[in-house]
Amino acid sequence: MGRMSLTNYLLQSVLLGFIFYGWGLCYFGMTEVTMVIKIAVVIFLVEVLFSQFWFQKYNIGPLERIWRRLSYGRRK
């Protein structure tokens, strides 16, 4: 997951934002701590599986590739 840290961080932020904030399911304040922990663990496991699947074909994550291209100005 380390080679996909930016992708996983942003994916986690979007998913949890969708679940808990008003532009999504709006569960903020309506769930107990144990449910929040379960949701976080499930999202983490999905990210691990997605990362393993992604690295079967590519060396770095999709957003890391975009970031690298923007930083260096060329494909590297």
Beta strands, then each sheet from edge to edge (+ up, - down):
end
